Amino acid sequence: MNIEPSFKTAALAGAWFAVGGIPVELWTDGNHGLTTLQSNLLMLGFGVFFFFLPCYFLVLGRHEPFEIDWIMEPSERARYAVIVKRMLVWMFSASAALMLWAGLSALSAMLRR
């Protein structure tokens, strides 16, 4: 399976991070009986499954690393610019998903009254 990172996959990874992070945070806030080790393992699992793996495969990609003098080569600068744009797409899609979730939960709370 060869996944090629693009702006669409970066947006998907950002939404995946936001939609996965909110239930984890709500669940850990409600469970005060967790030990420190359990809480840390839960956050480590969340970080690996919802942040590091999607960012590596869907945003950054598995390409060769940059050279030390990457700023001097136009092709390296162009590749770096594309990665930065995908990271911005990731941040904006995660923010949009979080804002949508917050808006819907606020609307739900207002309608319950």
C-alpha positions in Angstrom: 0.0 0.0 0.0 1.6 3.2 -1.2 0.0 6.3 0.2 1.0 9.5 -1.6 0.4 12.6 0.6 -1.7 15.4 -0.9 -3.7 18.3 0.3 -6.8 16.0 0.6 -5.0 13.5 2.7 -3.6 16.3 4.9 -7.1 17.6 5.4 -8.3 14.1 6.3 -5.5 13.7 8.8 -6.4 17.0 10.5 -10.0 16.0 10.8 -9.0 12.6 12.0 -6.9 14.2 14.8 -9.7 16.5 15.9 -12.5 14.1 15.7 -10.5 11.4 17.5 -9.0 13.8 20.1 -12.3 15.2 21.4 -13.8 11.8 22.7 -10.4 10.8 24.2 -10.3 14.1 26.1 -13.9 13.9 27.2 -13.4 10.3 28.3 -10.2 11.1 30.3 -12.0 14.1 32.0 -14.8 11.8 33.1 -12.6 9.0 34.5 -10.7 10.3 37.5 -9.9 6.8 38.6 -7.2 6.3 36.1 -3.7 6.0 37.4 -0.9 8.2 36.0 0.5 5.3 34.1 -2.9 4.4 32.6 -3.5 8.1 31.6 0.0 8.4 30.1 -0.4 5.2 28.1 -3.8 6.3 26.8 -2.3 9.7 25.7 0.6 7.8 24.1 -1.8 5.6 22.2 -3.8 8.6 21.1 -0.6 10.4 20.0 0.6 7.5 17.9 -2.8 6.5 16.4 -4.3 9.9 15.8 -1.3 12.2 15.4 2.1 10.7 14.5 1.1 8.0 12.1 -1.4 10.1 10.1 1.0 13.0 10.0 3.9 10.8 8.8 2.0 9.0 6.1 -0.7 11.5 5.1 1.0 14.9 5.5 4.8 14.5 5.4 5.3 11.4 3.3 8.0 8.8 3.2 10.5 10.7 1.0 14.2 11.0 1.3 15.3 13.5 4.0 16.4 17.0 3.2 20.0 17.8 2.6 22.0 20.1 4.9 22.1 22.8 2.2 18.5 22.4 1.1 18.0 26.2 1.0 20.4 26.4 -1.9 18.7 24.0 -4.2 15.4 25.2 -5.9 14.0 21.6 -6.1 14.5 21.1 -2.4 13.0 24.5 -1.6 10.0 23.6 -3.7 9.5 20.2 -2.0 9.8 22.0 1.4 7.2 24.5 0.4 4.7 21.8 -0.6 5.2 20.1 2.8 4.7 23.4 4.7 1.5 24.0 2.7 0.2 20.5 3.6 1.0 21.1 7.3 -1.0 24.3 7.1 -3.9 22.4 5.5 -3.6 19.9 8.3 -3.8 22.6 11.0 -6.8 24.4 9.3 -8.8 21.2 8.8 -8.2 20.2 12.4 -9.3 23.7 13.5 -12.3 23.6 11.3 -13.3 20.2 12.7 -12.8 21.4 16.3 -14.9 24.6 15.6 -17.7 22.5 14.0 -17.7 20.1 17.0 -17.8 23.0 19.5 -20.5 24.8 17.6 -22.7 21.6 17.4 -22.2 20.8 21.0 -23.1 24.4 22.0 -26.2 24.2 19.8 -27.1 20.9 21.3 -26.7 22.4 24.8 -28.9 25.4 23.9 -31.6 23.1 22.5 -31.7 20.9 25.6 -32.7 23.8 27.8 
